[in-house]
Amino acid sequence: MAVSTSTTTLPLLFLHRSTASPNPTALSFASPLRASPLRSRASASASAAPPAETLADDLPSDTPPVGEGSGIPMPSSIGEDGEELAPKQKIRIKLRSYWVPLIEDSCKQIIEAAKTTNAKTMGPVPLPTKKRIYCVLNSPHVHKDSRFHFEIRTHQRLIDIMYPTAQTIDSLMQLQLPAGVDVEVKL
């Protein structure tokens, strides 16, 4: 017994907002899909329904226009809020060290110095550890398969200081950090 299957491609249904009414609840079907022969029952019931413009007129007038009270920010308000949220000036400190306890102590010193001057700190954020592996031959002539592998791990931390003052910068300049910590400061 052979079963034949026929495949038909159905058009995708797309909803779009009606251009006549700014209300987001008034939706209508896209124009090429209104008279689709595949949806005879749906098109018959859609033709009996009133147009979308009359539905939008029946709604109460206290619904806000799109963007005002709907939670969707308008493009003009994004720039204003972005300036308030982003700090005008920040200090980014990047620390590098081969030894983890040394870099952790340095981070604590920097954060304490910033907090005593009422500056907001973010971090320390641990960045990925960089591993440099060196391969050295054990014997230069006969035993080429015998090799030593040495690696150096560089641990990194990132600290951001928001809204620094002159006192914050002075307290950071007076810190005595260990010699095994590389400090990179960006304003």
C-alpha positions as CSV (number, residue, x, y, z in Angstrom):
1,M,0.0,0.0,0.0
2,A,1.6,3.2,-1.1
3,V,0.8,6.4,0.7
4,S,1.2,9.6,-1.2
5,T,1.9,12.8,0.6
6,S,1.6,16.1,-1.0
7,T,3.3,19.1,0.3
8,T,1.9,22.5,-0.1
9,T,3.6,25.7,0.9
10,L,1.5,27.9,3.1
11,P,2.1,31.6,3.3
12,L,3.5,32.9,6.5
13,L,1.2,35.1,8.5
14,F,2.6,38.5,9.4
15,L,1.0,41.0,11.6
16,H,1.8,44.6,11.3
17,R,0.6,47.8,13.0
18,S,-2.1,49.7,11.2
19,T,-0.7,53.1,10.1
20,A,-4.0,54.9,10.6
21,S,-4.1,54.4,14.4
22,P,-1.0,54.7,16.7
23,N,-2.6,52.3,19.2
24,P,-0.5,49.1,19.6
25,T,-3.6,46.9,20.3
26,A,-5.2,47.6,16.8
27,L,-3.5,45.1,14.5
28,S,-4.4,44.1,11.0
29,F,-3.3,41.5,8.6
30,A,-0.7,42.4,5.9
31,S,-2.4,43.3,2.6
32,P,-1.3,40.4,0.4
33,L,-2.7,37.9,3.0
34,R,-6.2,39.4,3.1
35,A,-7.6,37.6,0.1
36,S,-5.7,34.3,0.5
37,P,-7.6,31.4,-1.1
38,L,-6.0,28.9,1.4
39,R,-7.8,30.5,4.4
40,S,-11.3,30.6,3.1
41,R,-13.0,30.3,6.5
42,A,-10.6,32.8,8.1
43,S,-10.9,35.3,5.3
44,A,-14.7,35.0,5.4
45,S,-14.8,35.7,9.1
46,A,-12.2,38.5,8.7
47,S,-14.4,40.2,6.0
48,A,-17.4,40.1,8.4
49,A,-15.4,41.8,11.2
50,P,-15.2,45.7,11.2
51,P,-12.0,47.3,10.0
52,A,-9.1,47.9,12.4
53,E,-9.6,51.6,12.3
54,T,-13.1,51.4,13.8
55,L,-11.8,49.0,16.6
56,A,-9.2,51.6,17.6
57,D,-11.9,54.3,17.8
58,D,-13.9,52.2,20.3
59,L,-11.1,51.9,22.8
60,P,-10.9,54.3,25.7
61,S,-8.9,57.4,25.1
62,D,-6.8,57.0,28.3
63,T,-4.4,54.6,26.6
64,P,-1.0,56.3,26.1
65,P,0.5,56.6,22.6
66,V,3.4,54.3,21.8
67,G,6.5,55.2,23.7
68,E,5.1,57.4,26.4
69,G,3.8,55.1,29.0
70,S,4.3,51.7,27.4
71,G,7.8,51.2,28.8
72,I,9.4,51.5,25.4
73,P,11.9,54.4,25.6
74,M,11.8,57.0,22.8
75,P,15.1,57.5,20.9
76,S,15.4,61.1,22.3
77,S,15.2,59.9,25.9
78,I,17.8,57.2,25.5
79,G,20.6,59.7,25.0
80,E,19.6,61.7,28.0
81,D,19.4,58.7,30.3
82,G,22.7,57.4,29.0
83,E,24.5,60.5,29.9
84,E,23.1,60.3,33.5
85,L,24.0,56.6,33.9
86,A,27.5,56.7,32.4
87,P,30.0,58.5,34.6
88,K,31.7,61.6,33.2
89,Q,35.1,60.4,34.3
90,K,36.5,57.1,35.5
91,I,39.8,55.7,36.3
92,R,40.5,52.2,35.0
93,I,43.3,50.3,36.7
94,K,44.7,47.1,35.3
95,L,46.9,45.0,37.5
96,R,49.2,42.1,36.4
97,S,51.2,39.8,38.5
98,Y,52.7,36.3,38.5
99,W,51.6,35.6,42.0
100,V,47.9,35.6,43.1
101,P,48.2,36.6,46.8
102,L,50.3,39.6,45.7
103,I,47.8,40.9,43.2
104,E,44.8,40.3,45.6
105,D,46.5,42.4,48.4
106,S,47.2,45.2,45.9
107,C,43.5,45.2,44.8
108,K,42.4,45.5,48.5
109,Q,44.8,48.5,49.0
110,I,43.5,50.3,45.9
111,I,39.8,49.7,46.8
112,E,40.3,50.8,50.4
113,A,42.1,54.0,49.2
114,A,39.2,54.8,46.8
115,K,36.5,54.1,49.4
116,T,38.0,56.4,52.0
117,T,37.5,59.3,49.5
118,N,33.9,58.3,48.8
119,A,34.5,57.1,45.2
120,K,32.5,54.3,43.8
121,T,34.5,51.2,42.8
122,M,33.7,48.3,40.6
123,G,35.9,45.3,40.8
124,P,38.3,43.6,41.1
125,V,37.3,41.8,37.9
126,P,39.5,38.7,37.3
127,L,40.5,38.7,33.6
128,P,41.7,35.5,31.9
129,T,45.1,34.2,33.0
130,K,47.6,34.3,30.2
131,K,49.9,31.2,30.0
132,R,53.2,31.4,28.1
133,I,54.7,27.9,27.6
134,Y,58.4,27.6,26.7
135,C,59.8,24.3,25.3
136,V,63.5,23.7,26.0
137,L,65.5,20.7,24.7
138,N,67.0,18.6,27.4
139,S,69.9,17.4,25.3
140,P,71.0,19.3,22.1
141,H,72.3,16.3,20.1
142,V,71.0,12.8,20.5
143,H,68.0,12.9,22.9
144,K,65.8,15.3,20.9
145,D,62.6,13.7,22.3
146,S,63.5,14.7,25.8
147,R,62.3,18.2,26.5
148,F,61.4,20.5,29.4
149,H,58.3,22.6,29.4
150,F,58.2,25.8,31.5
151,E,55.2,28.1,31.8
152,I,54.6,31.5,33.1
153,R,51.1,32.4,34.2
154,T,50.2,36.1,34.3
155,H,47.2,36.9,36.5
156,Q,45.2,40.0,35.7
157,R,42.6,42.1,37.6
158,L,40.6,45.1,36.5
159,I,39.3,47.9,38.8
160,D,37.1,50.8,37.8
161,I,36.8,53.9,40.0
162,M,33.8,56.0,39.2
163,Y,33.5,59.6,40.0
164,P,37.1,60.2,41.2
165,T,38.0,63.4,43.0
166,A,41.3,65.1,43.5
167,Q,41.6,63.4,46.9
168,T,41.0,60.0,45.3
169,I,43.9,60.6,42.8
170,D,46.2,61.8,45.6
171,S,45.4,58.7,47.8
172,L,46.1,56.4,44.8
173,M,49.4,58.2,44.1
174,Q,50.6,57.7,47.7
175,L,50.0,53.9,47.7
176,Q,53.1,51.7,48.2
177,L,52.4,48.7,46.0
178,P,54.8,45.7,45.8
179,A,57.4,45.5,43.0
180,G,55.9,42.2,41.7
181,V,52.7,44.0,40.5
182,D,52.5,45.8,37.2
183,V,50.0,48.7,37.4
184,E,48.4,50.3,34.3
185,V,46.2,53.3,34.8
186,K,43.9,54.9,32.2
187,L,41.8,58.0,32.7
